[in-house]
Each structure stands twice: as C-alpha cells, then as structure tokens.
C-alpha cells in the first residue's frame, strides 16, 4: 500500500494568478447556471443556502466549505480514496486533480500539482441537512 503525504494549500498556476486552497457554497452559488446541467443547483440546496442553515458544519465565518486541495500525488483511479489528517481522522474524499496536476503521472511538481478533495464537513452537511439522514451521524464519532 502506498501512503501519500501532502500539504493542504493553494497555488500559483501562472504569473499573477493564485487559487486559494478551498471553495465554499457561496462560490458554488455564484457559478449557478440553470441552462447548463452541471451548474444547476437544486431548490433544496438553494433554500439551505439562503437560510445559511449549515448546522454544525460551517466554519468560524459561517461559510460552508465544499472542497479543498492538497499536494498529494494522485492518479487516475484514486477518486473516492479517503483523505486523512496527521491524526488518522477522515477529512475528505479525493475526487479530482487540478489541470496543472494532470502531468503528474509523468513529472510531479509540488508547486503545481494539487488533488481536489471533497471536504468532510460538506459530506456531513449533505447527509444531515440536505438528505435529512442525520440519524446516520449518531453512528459516527465526529471530532470537532
């Protein structure tokens, strides 16, 4: 089994451009386009967003983080892999790479390569608030 150690962080893909290390529900709503299927937001998620009903899953600024990036070296087939912090706690699910990271199968550049991770806070928010299955959280040990 290969263990990858990465660092959460943003990056500069090119001169004068910086991508922060996380995205929020605010950003998702900014990108909404009901004419494009991939950018359609469900009425239930819009309602939760408008009410800022994020439960215990919002950050200290009452933002709901959706995803973050880290410098782990991933490749095709790693989607769905758990992402753990240094204490072995689940913090997300790997699902993609940044565009600049697609070359990492040939040459890994830690300044450019980022994997994209679904934040566990968003996963738990979807289970609890969006899907109404909060009873599943009772079976988990949540670390705050």
Secondary structure as UniProt FT lines:
FT   STRAND          11..14
FT   TURN            15..16
FT   STRAND          17..19
FT   STRAND          22..24
FT   HELIX           25..30
FT   TURN            34..35
FT   HELIX           37..39
FT   HELIX           43..51
FT   HELIX           55..57
FT   TURN            60..61
FT   STRAND          65..70
FT   TURN            76..77
FT   TURN            79..80
FT   STRAND          82..84
FT   TURN            86..87
FT   STRAND          90..97
FT   HELIX           99..105
FT   TURN            110..112
FT   STRAND          115..119
FT   HELIX           120..125
FT   HELIX           126..130
FT   HELIX           134..139
//
